Amino acid sequence: MWKRRNEIAMLVAAVCALCLLVALSVRAEDDAASKQAGVAVEADPAEAALETGFRQLYELNFQGAREQFLSYQKVKPADPLGKAAVAASYLYEEFNAKGVFTSEFFLNDKKLLNGVEGKPSANRNDEFLEANSEARKMAKQWLQTRPNDPHGLLVLTLTDGMESDYDGIIEKKQLAALGLMRQAEREANTLLAIDPDQQDAYVALGASNYIIGCVPGFKRAFLWFGGVHGDRMRGMEQMQMAADHGHFLQPFAKILLALACEREHQMDRARKLLAELAAEFPANPLYAHEIALLDQRLAAS
């Protein structure tokens, strides 16, 4: 009897031990697979270069950003996003040099609605125009084989939105800027209908709505007859969506929204956004400088 019980106990122990070994083996295999997957994600040189490039862009290291974007292009030569990022680096660099991302520019109606000082020919940016045109061409080729692909639509939205900004602010071609702005709006709406997670698209929609909404009433009425509409508050809501959930353009949305908040006398909201940017990009002196100017304005009011 005792012998029988001992045999049963030994059999149960053996089965338990076997189950434990199987469980440990499965867990080890799962851990190994997870580690391999993690290494694969971390080791993707193209995505790492793209992320690093955009970070350097917002730190005002434009040459460093372009080197990272070119590295992305070498790994993914057919992807139009790399070329669009290069175009963005040239445009962002010029906007920074002209003070476009400052309250001095954004709070001045004449500058905001009529562009930077100087003749368009003197401000012409051939590097941006060439890179942006190539990115648009690549995006259209991408979409020929991948109709309604969110990635291609995002690049088209970016290229048309950037060229609209360039035409309006640098070249001072307001009608051309409005045409491209409307085109970027259509592309952004199509993109968001297909993939609502592409929150970067809200930058184009928000900037368009806000800037057109700032146009004086009689001019805005003229634009309405041409089918061009603007709504400042709606534009700020859209920029907030990109500031909350955007990816590559999230910091861009935040600085635009912060400056819009200053125009609308929402100083606490503007300061919060600027403080977030200053903490995230301490190498960029613009954000801390804008906080100091905002505090001066508050103290003087």
N, C-alpha and C positions, 0 to 999 in steps of 0.2 A: 504494500500500500504506500509506505513512505517512499519507496523506490519509484513508484509510479508518479507520485506527486513531484518528486525531484526532477524526473524526466520532463514532466509538463512545465515546471518552473523554468528549467533550462531552455526548453523549446520557446516559451514566451519571451525569455530574455534574449534569445538569439534573434527572434523575429523583431523585437524592439530595437535591438542593435542594428539589424539590417535596415529597418525603416529610418533610423537616425542617420546611417551612412548615406542612404539614398537622398534624404532631405538635405544633408550637408553638401552632397555632390551637386544637387540641383541648385542650391543656393550659391555654391561656388561658381557654377556655370553662369548663373544669372549675373553675379557680381562681375565676372570676367567680361560678359557681354556688355554690361553697363559701362565698365571702364573703357572698353574698346570704343563704344559709342561716344563716350565723353571725349576721349582722345581724338576721335575723328572730327568732332565738332570744333574742339579747341585748335586742332591742327590745320583747319581750313585756311590757307594763306590768303585766298581772295577775300573772304568775308572779313578776316582780321584787318586786311589792308584798307578795306572800305570803311569799316568802323573807325579805325585810327585816322584815316584821312579826314573824315567829317569832324572828328574831335579837334584835329589840328586846324581845320578851317575856322572853327569857332574860337580857337585860341589865337587867331590871326597869323598863324604860321602857314602862309599861302603856298610857298614853295614846297614845304614839307608835305602839305596836303596833296598837292599835285603829284608828288613822287609816289605817294601811297595809291592814288587813283590810277596812275599809270601802271603800277604793279598789279592792280586789280584787272586792268585791261589786258595785260600780258597773259594772265591766267584764263580770263574769259573774254576773248577778243570779239565775240559776236554779241555780247551783252551791251546794250546801249547805255546802261546806267553809269558805267565807268566814264564814258565820254561826257555824259550829262554832268557828272560830278566835276570833271575838269572844267567844263563851261561855268559851273557854279563858282568854282574857285576864282576864276578871272573876274566874274561879275561882282562877287562878294568883296574881292580885293579893291576894285574900283569904287564900289559903294563906300567901303571903309575909308578910302583915301579922300572921298568927297564929303564925308561926314553924314551920309544918308541915314545911318543907324544911330542918330543922336537926336536929342530933344530940340537942339538948335534948328535942325532941319525939319523934323516932323511936326513941331508946333508952329512952324511958319507956313501959313497957307500958300504964300507965293512960291516958296520952294517946293512944298509937297505937291502942289498941283501943276507947277510949271517947270519943274526939273532943276538940275544943278546949274551953277553959274558957268559961264564960258560958252564958246561956240561949239555946236555939236561936232564939227570937224576936228576940233582940238581934243574933244573928249572921246572920240571914236575908239572902240576897243575891238580891234580885228581878231585878237586871240579868242575873245569870248564868242564873237559872231561865227568864227570858223568852227570852234568846238561845238557850239550849240546847234549849228546847221547839220553837222555830221551826226550828232546825237539824235536829232529829229529823223534824219534819213535812216539811221540804224533802227530806230524804234518802229518806223513804218515797215521796214523789211522784216523785223521781228514779228510784227502783227500779221503780216501776210501769211506766215506759216502757223501762227498761233492767234487766230481771231479772238478779239475780246480778252486777251490775256492781261491780267491786272498789272504785271510787271511792265509790259510795253505801254499800256495806257498811262501808268504812273510817269514814265519817262516823257511821253508826249505832253502830259499836263505840266511837268516841270519845264520842258523846253519852251513851250508856248507862254507859260507864266513868266519865265525869266526874260524872254525877249520882249514881252509886254512891258515889264518893268524897265528894261533897257531902253526901249523906244520912248517911253514916257518921261523917264528921269534923265537919261543921258542924251539921247538924240532929240528929245522934245518933239516927237512926232505923235501928237495926242490921238489923232484918228487911227493911226496904225496901231498904237498901243491899245486902244479900246477894242479894235477888231481882234487882236490876239488875246486880249483879256476875256472876251466873250467865248473865243474858241477854247481857251484853257478851262473856263467854267463848264462848258459842255463836256469836255473830256473828264473833268473831275467828277461831274455828276454821273457820267456813264461808269466810271471806275468805281465809285461808291455804291452804285446800284448792283454791280457785279460782286464787289468785295468790300463790305462796310468796314473791314478792319484797316483799310488803307487810309488811315487818318491824316497822313501827310497831305492828301489832296485838299483838305480843308484850308490849307494856307492860301492856295490860289483863290478859293471861293471867298474866304474871309477878307483878304487884302482887297480883292475886287469890290466887294460890297462896301467895305469901309471907305476906301478912297473915293469911289463914285458918290457915296453918301456925303462926303465932305465938300463936294462941288457946290458952289453957290446955287441958290434956288432956281434962278432964271436959266442957268446953264443946264441944271439937272432936268428941268422941264423939257428943254430941247433934246436932251439925251433920251428921255422917256419916249418921245415921239419916234426916235430911232430904235426903240426896243432895248435900250441900255438902262438897267435899273440898279439902284444902289440903296443900301440900308445899313447905316452905321452900326446900330445895335446888333443886327443880325450878323454883320461882319465880325464883330467882337465875339459873339457866341461861337462862330465857326473857328476863329483863331484860338479860342479857348479849348475847343475840341482837339485841335492839333497840338496845342501846348500841353494838354493832359495826356493824349494818347498817340501823338505822332512819333515817328522814329528818327529818320535822318534830319527832318526839318523841325523837330520839336524845339530846339533852342532858337531857331529863326522865328518860329511862331511866338515864342515868349517875348523876344525883344520887340517885335511888331506890336504885340498886344500891350506890353508895358508902355510903349510910347502912345498908343491909342488911348490907354487909360489916363495918361497925363493930359491928353487933349480933352478928355471928357471929365477932368477934375476928380478922377478916382485915384487919389494919391496913394492911399494905403495898399490898394490892389497893385498899382504900378510898382511900389517899393518892394512888395513881396516877390513879384516876378523878377525884378532886378537882383534882389538878394539871392534868389535861387540860382540865377545865372552866375553871379559873382562867386558863389560857393562851388559851383560845378566847374567853372573855368577861371581859376584864379590867375592864370597867365594872361588873361585878356583884361587890360586896364579900363576898357570902355564901361563895363558894368559898374565898377566901383565909382568911376567918375560921374556917371549918370545918377547914382544914388546920392552923391555929394551935392550935385546940382539940384536934385529934387528936394533935399533937406533944406538947402538955402532958400528955395522958393517957398517952402512951407514956413520957414522962420520969418520970411519977409512979409508973408500974407497976414 
